[in-house]
Amino acid sequence: MKKPSTMIGVSAAIRSVEEELDHAARCDAKVLITGESGVGKEVVARLIHERSNRNAGPLVTINCAGFPDSLLESELFGHVKGSFTDAHRDKRGWFESANRGTIFMDEVGEMSLRMQALLLRFLETGEIQRVGSDRHLPPVDVRVITATHRKLLDHIVDKTFREDLYYRLNVVHIEVPPLRERREDVGVLLNHFLYSFSASYQLPIPEVAPEALMHLTAYQWPGNVRELRNVAERLILRCKNSRIGVDTLPAEIKRDASAARTIAVAAPATVTPRSEVLYDRIFNAGASFWSEVYEPFMARDLTRHDVRELVSLGLQHTRGNYKMLVSCFNMPPEDYKKFLNFLRKYQCHVPFQRFRMMPAALHNSEPAHAASA
Protein backbone atom coordinates (compact mmCIF):
# COMPACT_ATOMS: atom_id res chain seq x y z
CA MET A 1 0.00 0.00 0.00
CA LYS A 2 1.37 3.40 -1.01
CA LYS A 3 2.40 5.60 1.88
CA PRO A 4 0.40 8.87 1.85
CA SER A 5 2.35 11.97 0.87
CA THR A 6 2.89 14.75 3.34
CA MET A 7 4.44 18.20 3.55
CA ILE A 8 8.06 18.03 4.69
CA GLY A 9 8.88 20.30 7.59
CA VAL A 10 8.53 20.82 11.32
CA SER A 11 7.64 24.52 11.45
CA ALA A 12 4.30 25.84 12.67
CA ALA A 13 3.88 27.52 9.28
CA ILE A 14 4.09 24.26 7.33
CA ARG A 15 1.79 22.49 9.78
CA SER A 16 -0.75 25.27 9.19
CA VAL A 17 -0.51 24.67 5.43
CA GLU A 18 -1.08 20.94 6.07
CA GLU A 19 -4.24 21.72 8.00
CA GLU A 20 -5.56 24.02 5.28
CA LEU A 21 -4.95 21.52 2.49
CA ASP A 22 -6.70 18.82 4.51
CA HIS A 23 -9.78 21.06 4.68
CA ALA A 24 -9.53 21.71 0.92
CA ALA A 25 -9.28 17.97 0.19
CA ARG A 26 -12.63 17.30 1.85
CA CYS A 27 -14.57 19.39 -0.66
CA ASP A 28 -14.66 20.16 -4.38
CA ALA A 29 -14.29 23.93 -4.03
CA LYS A 30 -11.83 25.83 -6.20
CA VAL A 31 -8.49 26.52 -4.51
CA LEU A 32 -6.10 29.43 -5.02
CA ILE A 33 -2.55 28.73 -3.80
CA THR A 34 -0.25 31.73 -3.42
CA GLY A 35 3.40 32.11 -2.54
CA GLU A 36 6.77 32.91 -4.06
CA SER A 37 8.24 30.87 -6.89
CA GLY A 38 9.69 27.59 -5.67
CA VAL A 39 7.89 27.33 -2.31
CA GLY A 40 6.04 24.15 -3.26
CA LYS A 41 2.66 25.28 -4.59
CA GLU A 42 2.49 22.30 -6.96
CA VAL A 43 3.20 19.94 -4.05
CA VAL A 44 0.21 21.43 -2.19
CA ALA A 45 -2.02 20.99 -5.24
CA ARG A 46 -0.89 17.38 -5.66
CA LEU A 47 -1.60 16.59 -2.01
CA ILE A 48 -5.08 18.10 -2.23
CA HIS A 49 -5.81 15.87 -5.23
CA GLU A 50 -4.35 12.75 -3.60
CA ARG A 51 -6.41 13.24 -0.43
CA SER A 52 -9.66 14.11 -2.23
CA ASN A 53 -12.39 11.80 -3.49
CA ARG A 54 -11.08 12.53 -7.02
CA ASN A 55 -7.78 10.74 -6.45
CA ALA A 56 -8.77 7.90 -8.78
CA GLY A 57 -9.08 10.44 -11.60
CA PRO A 58 -6.31 12.28 -13.43
CA LEU A 59 -4.30 15.22 -12.11
CA VAL A 60 -3.38 17.46 -15.05
CA THR A 61 -0.85 20.26 -14.50
CA ILE A 62 -0.15 23.24 -16.74
CA ASN A 63 2.19 26.19 -16.36
CA CYS A 64 0.30 29.16 -17.79
CA ALA A 65 3.53 31.19 -18.01
CA GLY A 66 5.15 28.56 -20.23
CA PHE A 67 2.90 29.09 -23.27
CA PRO A 68 2.26 32.02 -25.59
CA ASP A 69 -1.36 33.18 -25.51
CA SER A 70 -2.28 31.55 -28.83
CA LEU A 71 -0.95 28.15 -27.77
CA LEU A 72 -2.43 28.27 -24.28
CA GLU A 73 -5.99 28.35 -25.62
CA SER A 74 -5.32 25.30 -27.77
CA GLU A 75 -3.66 23.42 -24.90
CA LEU A 76 -6.53 24.12 -22.48
CA PHE A 77 -9.52 23.70 -24.80
CA GLY A 78 -8.13 21.58 -27.64
CA HIS A 79 -8.47 22.23 -31.37
CA VAL A 80 -9.94 20.73 -34.51
CA LYS A 81 -8.04 19.64 -37.59
CA GLY A 82 -7.19 22.55 -39.88
CA SER A 83 -7.86 25.27 -37.32
CA PHE A 84 -4.29 26.57 -37.76
CA THR A 85 -1.15 25.68 -39.70
CA ASP A 86 0.12 22.79 -37.58
CA ALA A 87 -3.30 21.40 -36.62
CA HIS A 88 -3.02 18.12 -38.54
CA ARG A 89 -5.62 16.31 -36.43
CA ASP A 90 -8.25 16.90 -33.79
CA LYS A 91 -6.75 17.26 -30.33
CA ARG A 92 -8.51 17.32 -26.99
CA GLY A 93 -7.39 19.88 -24.43
CA TRP A 94 -6.31 19.55 -20.85
CA PHE A 95 -9.75 20.37 -19.48
CA GLU A 96 -11.13 17.33 -21.29
CA SER A 97 -8.18 15.22 -20.16
CA ALA A 98 -8.87 16.19 -16.53
CA ASN A 99 -12.51 15.07 -16.63
CA ARG A 100 -13.54 13.55 -13.26
CA GLY A 101 -10.19 14.64 -11.86
CA THR A 102 -8.31 17.82 -11.09
CA ILE A 103 -6.52 20.41 -13.18
CA PHE A 104 -3.74 22.47 -11.59
CA MET A 105 -3.07 25.77 -13.36
CA ASP A 106 0.22 27.25 -12.16
CA GLU A 107 1.04 30.96 -12.60
CA VAL A 108 -2.54 31.84 -13.50
CA GLY A 109 -1.63 35.50 -12.95
CA GLU A 110 0.38 35.41 -16.19
CA MET A 111 -2.71 34.86 -18.35
CA SER A 112 -3.82 37.61 -20.72
CA LEU A 113 -7.20 39.30 -20.20
CA ARG A 114 -8.56 37.40 -23.20
CA MET A 115 -7.53 34.05 -21.72
CA GLN A 116 -8.95 35.11 -18.35
CA ALA A 117 -12.31 35.69 -20.04
CA LEU A 118 -12.23 32.22 -21.63
CA LEU A 119 -11.33 30.63 -18.29
CA LEU A 120 -14.14 32.50 -16.53
CA ARG A 121 -16.66 31.24 -19.08
CA PHE A 122 -15.47 27.66 -18.56
CA LEU A 123 -15.76 28.00 -14.77
CA GLU A 124 -19.32 29.28 -15.14
CA THR A 125 -20.60 26.69 -17.61
CA GLY A 126 -18.14 23.76 -17.67
CA GLU A 127 -18.49 23.78 -21.45
CA ILE A 128 -15.57 23.47 -23.85
CA GLN A 129 -15.31 24.85 -27.37
CA ARG A 130 -12.25 23.64 -29.22
CA VAL A 131 -10.25 26.15 -31.24
CA GLY A 132 -11.67 26.21 -34.78
CA SER A 133 -14.93 24.49 -33.84
CA ASP A 134 -18.39 26.05 -34.09
CA ARG A 135 -19.99 23.87 -31.42
CA HIS A 136 -19.64 23.24 -27.70
CA LEU A 137 -18.76 19.88 -26.21
CA PRO A 138 -20.77 18.48 -23.28
CA PRO A 139 -19.76 19.92 -19.87
CA VAL A 140 -16.86 18.23 -18.10
CA ASP A 141 -16.49 17.53 -14.38
CA VAL A 142 -13.17 19.09 -13.38
CA ARG A 143 -11.93 20.53 -10.11
CA VAL A 144 -9.80 23.63 -10.71
CA ILE A 145 -6.81 24.48 -8.50
CA THR A 146 -4.78 27.56 -9.43
CA ALA A 147 -1.56 29.09 -8.15
CA THR A 148 0.36 32.33 -8.57
CA HIS A 149 3.37 34.13 -7.13
CA ARG A 150 1.69 37.47 -7.84
CA LYS A 151 -0.49 39.60 -5.55
CA LEU A 152 -3.63 39.40 -7.63
CA LEU A 153 -5.44 42.15 -5.72
CA ASP A 154 -2.79 44.60 -6.91
CA HIS A 155 -3.34 43.45 -10.48
CA ILE A 156 -7.08 43.89 -10.09
CA VAL A 157 -6.42 47.53 -9.18
CA ASP A 158 -4.26 48.12 -12.27
CA LYS A 159 -6.83 46.20 -14.37
CA THR A 160 -4.50 43.41 -15.54
CA PHE A 161 -6.49 40.73 -13.70
CA ARG A 162 -10.26 40.35 -13.71
CA GLU A 163 -11.96 40.85 -10.37
CA ASP A 164 -14.80 38.46 -11.21
CA LEU A 165 -12.31 35.72 -12.10
CA TYR A 166 -10.37 36.31 -8.87
CA TYR A 167 -13.44 35.68 -6.73
CA ARG A 168 -14.32 32.60 -8.79
CA LEU A 169 -10.88 31.12 -8.14
CA ASN A 170 -10.39 32.27 -4.56
CA VAL A 171 -12.91 30.07 -2.75
CA VAL A 172 -10.27 28.32 -0.63
CA HIS A 173 -7.03 30.28 -0.25
CA ILE A 174 -3.77 28.64 0.86
CA GLU A 175 -0.67 30.80 1.34
CA VAL A 176 2.63 28.89 1.29
CA PRO A 177 5.32 30.83 3.21
CA PRO A 178 8.83 31.31 1.78
CA LEU A 179 11.65 29.19 3.13
CA ARG A 180 13.36 32.14 4.85
CA GLU A 181 10.28 32.48 7.09
CA ARG A 182 10.52 28.85 8.25
CA ARG A 183 14.25 28.31 8.64
CA GLU A 184 13.71 25.39 11.01
CA ASP A 185 12.58 23.42 7.94
CA VAL A 186 15.89 23.85 6.08
CA GLY A 187 17.66 20.97 7.86
CA VAL A 188 14.69 18.63 7.49
CA LEU A 189 14.31 19.37 3.79
CA LEU A 190 18.05 19.10 3.22
CA ASN A 191 18.15 15.64 4.80
CA HIS A 192 15.19 14.54 2.69
CA PHE A 193 16.82 15.68 -0.56
CA LEU A 194 20.25 14.28 0.35
CA TYR A 195 18.69 10.89 1.09
CA SER A 196 16.75 10.99 -2.19
CA PHE A 197 19.74 11.96 -4.36
CA SER A 198 22.12 9.57 -2.63
CA ALA A 199 19.73 6.76 -3.56
CA SER A 200 19.40 8.02 -7.16
CA TYR A 201 23.15 8.28 -7.70
CA GLN A 202 23.97 5.26 -5.51
CA LEU A 203 26.26 7.34 -3.32
CA PRO A 204 26.59 7.29 0.48
CA ILE A 205 24.50 9.75 2.46
CA PRO A 206 26.95 12.47 3.59
CA GLU A 207 27.22 13.97 7.05
CA VAL A 208 26.52 17.71 7.22
CA ALA A 209 28.98 19.64 9.38
CA PRO A 210 27.29 21.89 11.98
CA GLU A 211 28.95 25.03 10.59
CA ALA A 212 27.79 24.17 7.07
CA LEU A 213 24.23 23.69 8.33
CA MET A 214 24.45 27.12 10.02
CA HIS A 215 25.38 28.70 6.69
CA LEU A 216 22.55 26.88 4.91
CA THR A 217 20.03 27.92 7.55
CA ALA A 218 21.14 31.56 7.49
CA TYR A 219 21.01 31.81 3.68
CA GLN A 220 18.05 33.78 2.25
CA TRP A 221 16.99 31.11 -0.29
CA PRO A 222 15.56 33.41 -3.00
CA GLY A 223 14.62 30.29 -5.00
CA ASN A 224 13.03 28.69 -1.94
CA VAL A 225 12.62 24.89 -1.74
CA ARG A 226 13.46 24.37 -5.41
CA GLU A 227 16.79 26.09 -4.92
CA LEU A 228 17.48 23.99 -1.82
CA ARG A 229 16.72 20.83 -3.80
CA ASN A 230 19.16 21.87 -6.54
CA VAL A 231 21.83 22.68 -3.94
CA ALA A 232 21.34 19.27 -2.30
CA GLU A 233 21.87 17.50 -5.63
CA ARG A 234 25.01 19.56 -6.26
CA LEU A 235 26.33 18.73 -2.79
CA ILE A 236 25.79 15.00 -3.33
CA LEU A 237 27.79 15.12 -6.55
CA ARG A 238 30.60 17.31 -5.14
CA CYS A 239 30.87 15.81 -1.67
CA LYS A 240 34.18 14.18 -0.75
CA ASN A 241 34.84 11.92 2.19
CA SER A 242 31.07 11.68 2.87
CA ARG A 243 31.10 15.00 4.71
CA ILE A 244 29.64 18.35 3.70
CA GLY A 245 31.73 21.19 5.07
CA VAL A 246 31.59 24.94 4.51
CA ASP A 247 34.15 24.61 1.70
CA THR A 248 31.70 22.33 -0.18
CA LEU A 249 28.88 24.89 -0.19
CA PRO A 250 28.09 27.00 -3.28
CA ALA A 251 29.77 30.42 -3.37
CA GLU A 252 26.54 32.40 -3.05
CA ILE A 253 25.66 30.62 0.20
CA LYS A 254 29.09 31.20 1.74
CA ARG A 255 29.01 34.85 0.62
CA ASP A 256 25.50 35.67 1.80
CA ALA A 257 25.10 33.50 4.90
CA SER A 258 26.86 35.83 7.32
CA ALA A 259 24.86 38.88 6.24
CA ALA A 260 21.60 36.92 6.20
CA ARG A 261 22.27 35.63 9.71
CA THR A 262 22.79 39.20 10.96
CA ILE A 263 19.61 40.43 9.28
CA ALA A 264 17.57 37.53 10.65
CA VAL A 265 18.62 38.38 14.20
CA ALA A 266 18.52 42.17 13.96
CA ALA A 267 15.43 42.84 11.86
CA PRO A 268 12.87 41.31 9.51
CA ALA A 269 14.63 40.00 6.41
CA THR A 270 14.64 42.10 3.27
CA VAL A 271 14.53 40.00 0.13
CA THR A 272 16.66 40.76 -2.91
CA PRO A 273 14.49 40.43 -6.04
CA ARG A 274 15.25 37.24 -7.99
CA SER A 275 16.13 39.27 -11.09
CA GLU A 276 18.88 41.13 -9.22
CA VAL A 277 20.31 37.86 -7.89
CA LEU A 278 20.43 36.52 -11.45
CA TYR A 279 21.95 39.76 -12.73
CA ASP A 280 24.74 39.46 -10.17
CA ARG A 281 25.43 35.83 -11.05
CA ILE A 282 25.57 36.56 -14.78
CA PHE A 283 27.43 39.90 -14.76
CA ASN A 284 29.76 39.26 -11.84
CA ALA A 285 30.15 35.48 -11.63
CA GLY A 286 30.29 34.90 -15.40
CA ALA A 287 27.31 32.54 -15.57
CA SER A 288 25.62 32.02 -18.93
CA PHE A 289 22.04 33.11 -19.60
CA TRP A 290 21.28 29.65 -21.00
CA SER A 291 22.26 27.77 -17.83
CA GLU A 292 21.28 30.40 -15.25
CA VAL A 293 17.96 31.59 -16.75
CA TYR A 294 16.77 29.52 -19.72
CA GLU A 295 17.04 26.10 -18.06
CA PRO A 296 15.38 27.15 -14.75
CA PHE A 297 12.63 28.94 -16.72
CA MET A 298 11.87 25.83 -18.76
CA ALA A 299 11.90 23.81 -15.52
CA ARG A 300 9.42 26.34 -14.02
CA ASP A 301 11.89 27.55 -11.38
CA LEU A 302 11.66 31.05 -12.86
CA THR A 303 8.63 33.01 -14.01
CA ARG A 304 8.09 35.20 -17.05
CA HIS A 305 8.20 38.22 -14.73
CA ASP A 306 11.66 37.19 -13.45
CA VAL A 307 13.02 36.99 -17.01
CA ARG A 308 11.50 40.33 -18.04
CA GLU A 309 12.97 42.06 -14.99
CA LEU A 310 16.40 40.58 -15.70
CA VAL A 311 16.25 41.66 -19.35
CA SER A 312 15.23 45.16 -18.24
CA LEU A 313 18.24 45.36 -15.92
CA GLY A 314 20.47 44.26 -18.78
CA LEU A 315 18.96 46.78 -21.21
CA GLN A 316 19.55 49.54 -18.67
CA HIS A 317 23.22 48.60 -18.77
CA THR A 318 23.43 48.38 -22.59
CA ARG A 319 21.11 51.39 -23.16
CA GLY A 320 18.64 49.26 -25.06
CA ASN A 321 21.14 47.36 -27.22
CA TYR A 322 20.08 43.71 -27.49
CA LYS A 323 23.22 42.68 -29.38
CA MET A 324 25.39 44.00 -26.54
CA LEU A 325 23.08 42.24 -24.11
CA VAL A 326 23.90 38.88 -25.71
CA SER A 327 27.57 39.48 -24.91
CA CYS A 328 26.84 40.75 -21.40
CA PHE A 329 24.73 37.66 -20.72
CA ASN A 330 27.76 35.52 -21.64
CA MET A 331 26.35 34.08 -24.85
CA PRO A 332 28.25 33.76 -28.15
CA PRO A 333 27.26 36.37 -30.81
CA GLU A 334 25.69 33.69 -33.02
CA ASP A 335 23.06 33.11 -30.30
CA TYR A 336 21.51 36.55 -30.95
CA LYS A 337 18.54 35.28 -32.99
CA LYS A 338 18.05 32.27 -30.74
CA PHE A 339 17.93 34.61 -27.72
CA LEU A 340 15.37 36.95 -29.31
CA ASN A 341 13.24 34.03 -30.51
CA PHE A 342 13.14 32.64 -26.96
CA LEU A 343 12.09 36.00 -25.50
CA ARG A 344 9.35 36.52 -28.09
CA LYS A 345 8.03 32.96 -27.96
CA TYR A 346 7.50 33.12 -24.19
CA GLN A 347 6.44 36.80 -24.11
CA CYS A 348 9.55 37.88 -22.17
CA HIS A 349 10.66 40.46 -24.75
CA VAL A 350 11.05 44.00 -23.39
CA PRO A 351 10.80 47.03 -25.75
CA PHE A 352 14.23 48.63 -26.01
CA GLN A 353 13.15 52.17 -26.92
CA ARG A 354 12.66 53.50 -23.39
CA PHE A 355 16.22 52.50 -22.46
CA ARG A 356 17.87 54.39 -25.34
CA MET A 357 17.55 57.80 -23.66
CA MET A 358 18.38 56.58 -20.15
CA PRO A 359 21.81 57.02 -18.58
CA ALA A 360 23.66 53.73 -18.21
CA ALA A 361 22.62 51.89 -15.06
CA LEU A 362 25.12 52.13 -12.25
CA HIS A 363 25.72 48.87 -10.45
CA ASN A 364 28.13 48.61 -7.58
CA SER A 365 29.96 45.58 -8.94
CA GLU A 366 29.78 45.57 -12.75
CA PRO A 367 32.35 43.35 -14.42
CA ALA A 368 35.17 44.98 -16.34
CA HIS A 369 34.22 43.35 -19.64
CA ALA A 370 30.64 44.61 -19.35
CA ALA A 371 31.70 48.14 -18.49
CA SER A 372 33.87 48.33 -21.58
CA ALA A 373 31.40 46.58 -23.91
C-alpha positions as CSV (number, residue, x, y, z in Angstrom):
1,M,0.0,0.0,0.0
2,K,1.4,3.4,-1.0
3,K,2.4,5.6,1.9
4,P,0.4,8.9,1.9
5,S,2.4,12.0,0.9
6,T,2.9,14.8,3.3
7,M,4.4,18.2,3.6
8,I,8.1,18.0,4.7
9,G,8.9,20.3,7.6
10,V,8.5,20.8,11.3
11,S,7.6,24.5,11.5
12,A,4.3,25.8,12.7
13,A,3.9,27.5,9.3
14,I,4.1,24.3,7.3
15,R,1.8,22.5,9.8
16,S,-0.8,25.3,9.2
17,V,-0.5,24.7,5.4
18,E,-1.1,20.9,6.1
19,E,-4.2,21.7,8.0
20,E,-5.6,24.0,5.3
21,L,-4.9,21.5,2.5
22,D,-6.7,18.8,4.5
23,H,-9.8,21.1,4.7
24,A,-9.5,21.7,0.9
25,A,-9.3,18.0,0.2
26,R,-12.6,17.3,1.9
27,C,-14.6,19.4,-0.7
28,D,-14.7,20.2,-4.4
29,A,-14.3,23.9,-4.0
30,K,-11.8,25.8,-6.2
31,V,-8.5,26.5,-4.5
32,L,-6.1,29.4,-5.0
33,I,-2.5,28.7,-3.8
34,T,-0.3,31.7,-3.4
35,G,3.4,32.1,-2.5
36,E,6.8,32.9,-4.1
37,S,8.2,30.9,-6.9
38,G,9.7,27.6,-5.7
39,V,7.9,27.3,-2.3
40,G,6.0,24.1,-3.3
41,K,2.7,25.3,-4.6
42,E,2.5,22.3,-7.0
43,V,3.2,19.9,-4.0
44,V,0.2,21.4,-2.2
45,A,-2.0,21.0,-5.2
46,R,-0.9,17.4,-5.7
47,L,-1.6,16.6,-2.0
48,I,-5.1,18.1,-2.2
49,H,-5.8,15.9,-5.2
50,E,-4.3,12.8,-3.6
51,R,-6.4,13.2,-0.4
52,S,-9.7,14.1,-2.2
53,N,-12.4,11.8,-3.5
54,R,-11.1,12.5,-7.0
55,N,-7.8,10.7,-6.5
56,A,-8.8,7.9,-8.8
57,G,-9.1,10.4,-11.6
58,P,-6.3,12.3,-13.4
59,L,-4.3,15.2,-12.1
60,V,-3.4,17.5,-15.1
61,T,-0.9,20.3,-14.5
62,I,-0.1,23.2,-16.7
63,N,2.2,26.2,-16.4
64,C,0.3,29.2,-17.8
65,A,3.5,31.2,-18.0
66,G,5.1,28.6,-20.2
67,F,2.9,29.1,-23.3
68,P,2.3,32.0,-25.6
69,D,-1.4,33.2,-25.5
70,S,-2.3,31.5,-28.8
71,L,-0.9,28.1,-27.8
72,L,-2.4,28.3,-24.3
73,E,-6.0,28.4,-25.6
74,S,-5.3,25.3,-27.8
75,E,-3.7,23.4,-24.9
76,L,-6.5,24.1,-22.5
77,F,-9.5,23.7,-24.8
78,G,-8.1,21.6,-27.6
79,H,-8.5,22.2,-31.4
80,V,-9.9,20.7,-34.5
81,K,-8.0,19.6,-37.6
82,G,-7.2,22.5,-39.9
83,S,-7.9,25.3,-37.3
84,F,-4.3,26.6,-37.8
85,T,-1.1,25.7,-39.7
86,D,0.1,22.8,-37.6
87,A,-3.3,21.4,-36.6
88,H,-3.0,18.1,-38.5
89,R,-5.6,16.3,-36.4
90,D,-8.3,16.9,-33.8
91,K,-6.8,17.3,-30.3
92,R,-8.5,17.3,-27.0
93,G,-7.4,19.9,-24.4
94,W,-6.3,19.6,-20.8
95,F,-9.7,20.4,-19.5
96,E,-11.1,17.3,-21.3
97,S,-8.2,15.2,-20.2
98,A,-8.9,16.2,-16.5
99,N,-12.5,15.1,-16.6
100,R,-13.5,13.5,-13.3
101,G,-10.2,14.6,-11.9
102,T,-8.3,17.8,-11.1
103,I,-6.5,20.4,-13.2
104,F,-3.7,22.5,-11.6
105,M,-3.1,25.8,-13.4
106,D,0.2,27.3,-12.2
107,E,1.0,31.0,-12.6
108,V,-2.5,31.8,-13.5
109,G,-1.6,35.5,-12.9
110,E,0.4,35.4,-16.2
111,M,-2.7,34.9,-18.4
112,S,-3.8,37.6,-20.7
113,L,-7.2,39.3,-20.2
114,R,-8.6,37.4,-23.2
115,M,-7.5,34.0,-21.7
116,Q,-8.9,35.1,-18.4
117,A,-12.3,35.7,-20.0
118,L,-12.2,32.2,-21.6
119,L,-11.3,30.6,-18.3
120,L,-14.1,32.5,-16.5
121,R,-16.7,31.2,-19.1
122,F,-15.5,27.7,-18.6
123,L,-15.8,28.0,-14.8
124,E,-19.3,29.3,-15.1
125,T,-20.6,26.7,-17.6
126,G,-18.1,23.8,-17.7
127,E,-18.5,23.8,-21.4
128,I,-15.6,23.5,-23.9
129,Q,-15.3,24.9,-27.4
130,R,-12.2,23.6,-29.2
131,V,-10.2,26.2,-31.2
132,G,-11.7,26.2,-34.8
133,S,-14.9,24.5,-33.8
134,D,-18.4,26.1,-34.1
135,R,-20.0,23.9,-31.4
136,H,-19.6,23.2,-27.7
137,L,-18.8,19.9,-26.2
138,P,-20.8,18.5,-23.3
139,P,-19.8,19.9,-19.9
140,V,-16.9,18.2,-18.1
141,D,-16.5,17.5,-14.4
142,V,-13.2,19.1,-13.4
143,R,-11.9,20.5,-10.1
144,V,-9.8,23.6,-10.7
145,I,-6.8,24.5,-8.5
146,T,-4.8,27.6,-9.4
147,A,-1.6,29.1,-8.2
148,T,0.4,32.3,-8.6
149,H,3.4,34.1,-7.1
150,R,1.7,37.5,-7.8
151,K,-0.5,39.6,-5.6
152,L,-3.6,39.4,-7.6
153,L,-5.4,42.1,-5.7
154,D,-2.8,44.6,-6.9
155,H,-3.3,43.5,-10.5
156,I,-7.1,43.9,-10.1
157,V,-6.4,47.5,-9.2
158,D,-4.3,48.1,-12.3
159,K,-6.8,46.2,-14.4
160,T,-4.5,43.4,-15.5
161,F,-6.5,40.7,-13.7
162,R,-10.3,40.3,-13.7
163,E,-12.0,40.9,-10.4
164,D,-14.8,38.5,-11.2
165,L,-12.3,35.7,-12.1
166,Y,-10.4,36.3,-8.9
167,Y,-13.4,35.7,-6.7
168,R,-14.3,32.6,-8.8
169,L,-10.9,31.1,-8.1
170,N,-10.4,32.3,-4.6
171,V,-12.9,30.1,-2.8
172,V,-10.3,28.3,-0.6
173,H,-7.0,30.3,-0.2
174,I,-3.8,28.6,0.9
175,E,-0.7,30.8,1.3
176,V,2.6,28.9,1.3
177,P,5.3,30.8,3.2
178,P,8.8,31.3,1.8
179,L,11.6,29.2,3.1
180,R,13.4,32.1,4.9
181,E,10.3,32.5,7.1
182,R,10.5,28.8,8.2
183,R,14.3,28.3,8.6
184,E,13.7,25.4,11.0
185,D,12.6,23.4,7.9
186,V,15.9,23.9,6.1
187,G,17.7,21.0,7.9
188,V,14.7,18.6,7.5
189,L,14.3,19.4,3.8
190,L,18.1,19.1,3.2
191,N,18.2,15.6,4.8
192,H,15.2,14.5,2.7
193,F,16.8,15.7,-0.6
194,L,20.3,14.3,0.4
195,Y,18.7,10.9,1.1
196,S,16.7,11.0,-2.2
197,F,19.7,12.0,-4.4
198,S,22.1,9.6,-2.6
199,A,19.7,6.8,-3.6
200,S,19.4,8.0,-7.2
201,Y,23.2,8.3,-7.7
202,Q,24.0,5.3,-5.5
203,L,26.3,7.3,-3.3
204,P,26.6,7.3,0.5
205,I,24.5,9.8,2.5
206,P,26.9,12.5,3.6
207,E,27.2,14.0,7.1
208,V,26.5,17.7,7.2
209,A,29.0,19.6,9.4
210,P,27.3,21.9,12.0
211,E,28.9,25.0,10.6
212,A,27.8,24.2,7.1
213,L,24.2,23.7,8.3
214,M,24.4,27.1,10.0
215,H,25.4,28.7,6.7
216,L,22.6,26.9,4.9
217,T,20.0,27.9,7.5
218,A,21.1,31.6,7.5
219,Y,21.0,31.8,3.7
220,Q,18.0,33.8,2.3
221,W,17.0,31.1,-0.3
222,P,15.6,33.4,-3.0
223,G,14.6,30.3,-5.0
224,N,13.0,28.7,-1.9
225,V,12.6,24.9,-1.7
226,R,13.5,24.4,-5.4
227,E,16.8,26.1,-4.9
228,L,17.5,24.0,-1.8
229,R,16.7,20.8,-3.8
230,N,19.2,21.9,-6.5
231,V,21.8,22.7,-3.9
232,A,21.3,19.3,-2.3
233,E,21.9,17.5,-5.6
234,R,25.0,19.6,-6.3
235,L,26.3,18.7,-2.8
236,I,25.8,15.0,-3.3
237,L,27.8,15.1,-6.5
238,R,30.6,17.3,-5.1
239,C,30.9,15.8,-1.7
240,K,34.2,14.2,-0.8
241,N,34.8,11.9,2.2
242,S,31.1,11.7,2.9
243,R,31.1,15.0,4.7
244,I,29.6,18.4,3.7
245,G,31.7,21.2,5.1
246,V,31.6,24.9,4.5
247,D,34.1,24.6,1.7
248,T,31.7,22.3,-0.2
249,L,28.9,24.9,-0.2
250,P,28.1,27.0,-3.3
251,A,29.8,30.4,-3.4
252,E,26.5,32.4,-3.0
253,I,25.7,30.6,0.2
254,K,29.1,31.2,1.7
255,R,29.0,34.8,0.6
256,D,25.5,35.7,1.8
257,A,25.1,33.5,4.9
258,S,26.9,35.8,7.3
259,A,24.9,38.9,6.2
260,A,21.6,36.9,6.2
261,R,22.3,35.6,9.7
262,T,22.8,39.2,11.0
263,I,19.6,40.4,9.3
264,A,17.6,37.5,10.6
265,V,18.6,38.4,14.2
266,A,18.5,42.2,14.0
267,A,15.4,42.8,11.9
268,P,12.9,41.3,9.5
269,A,14.6,40.0,6.4
270,T,14.6,42.1,3.3
271,V,14.5,40.0,0.1
272,T,16.7,40.8,-2.9
273,P,14.5,40.4,-6.0
274,R,15.3,37.2,-8.0
275,S,16.1,39.3,-11.1
276,E,18.9,41.1,-9.2
277,V,20.3,37.9,-7.9
278,L,20.4,36.5,-11.5
279,Y,21.9,39.8,-12.7
280,D,24.7,39.5,-10.2
281,R,25.4,35.8,-11.0
282,I,25.6,36.6,-14.8
283,F,27.4,39.9,-14.8
284,N,29.8,39.3,-11.8
285,A,30.1,35.5,-11.6
286,G,30.3,34.9,-15.4
287,A,27.3,32.5,-15.6
288,S,25.6,32.0,-18.9
289,F,22.0,33.1,-19.6
290,W,21.3,29.6,-21.0
291,S,22.3,27.8,-17.8
292,E,21.3,30.4,-15.3
293,V,18.0,31.6,-16.8
294,Y,16.8,29.5,-19.7
295,E,17.0,26.1,-18.1
296,P,15.4,27.1,-14.7
297,F,12.6,28.9,-16.7
298,M,11.9,25.8,-18.8
299,A,11.9,23.8,-15.5
300,R,9.4,26.3,-14.0
301,D,11.9,27.6,-11.4
302,L,11.7,31.1,-12.9
303,T,8.6,33.0,-14.0
304,R,8.1,35.2,-17.1
305,H,8.2,38.2,-14.7
306,D,11.7,37.2,-13.5
307,V,13.0,37.0,-17.0
308,R,11.5,40.3,-18.0
309,E,13.0,42.1,-15.0
310,L,16.4,40.6,-15.7
311,V,16.2,41.7,-19.4
312,S,15.2,45.2,-18.2
313,L,18.2,45.4,-15.9
314,G,20.5,44.3,-18.8
315,L,19.0,46.8,-21.2
316,Q,19.6,49.5,-18.7
317,H,23.2,48.6,-18.8
318,T,23.4,48.4,-22.6
319,R,21.1,51.4,-23.2
320,G,18.6,49.3,-25.1
321,N,21.1,47.4,-27.2
322,Y,20.1,43.7,-27.5
323,K,23.2,42.7,-29.4
324,M,25.4,44.0,-26.5
325,L,23.1,42.2,-24.1
326,V,23.9,38.9,-25.7
327,S,27.6,39.5,-24.9
328,C,26.8,40.8,-21.4
329,F,24.7,37.7,-20.7
330,N,27.8,35.5,-21.6
331,M,26.3,34.1,-24.8
332,P,28.2,33.8,-28.2
333,P,27.3,36.4,-30.8
334,E,25.7,33.7,-33.0
335,D,23.1,33.1,-30.3
336,Y,21.5,36.5,-30.9
337,K,18.5,35.3,-33.0
338,K,18.1,32.3,-30.7
339,F,17.9,34.6,-27.7
340,L,15.4,36.9,-29.3
341,N,13.2,34.0,-30.5
342,F,13.1,32.6,-27.0
343,L,12.1,36.0,-25.5
344,R,9.3,36.5,-28.1
345,K,8.0,33.0,-28.0
346,Y,7.5,33.1,-24.2
347,Q,6.4,36.8,-24.1
348,C,9.5,37.9,-22.2
349,H,10.7,40.5,-24.7
350,V,11.1,44.0,-23.4
351,P,10.8,47.0,-25.7
352,F,14.2,48.6,-26.0
353,Q,13.2,52.2,-26.9
354,R,12.7,53.5,-23.4
355,F,16.2,52.5,-22.5
356,R,17.9,54.4,-25.3
357,M,17.6,57.8,-23.7
358,M,18.4,56.6,-20.2
359,P,21.8,57.0,-18.6
360,A,23.7,53.7,-18.2
361,A,22.6,51.9,-15.1
362,L,25.1,52.1,-12.2
363,H,25.7,48.9,-10.5
364,N,28.1,48.6,-7.6
365,S,30.0,45.6,-8.9
366,E,29.8,45.6,-12.8
367,P,32.3,43.3,-14.4
368,A,35.2,45.0,-16.3
369,H,34.2,43.3,-19.6
370,A,30.6,44.6,-19.4
371,A,31.7,48.1,-18.5
372,S,33.9,48.3,-21.6
373,A,31.4,46.6,-23.9
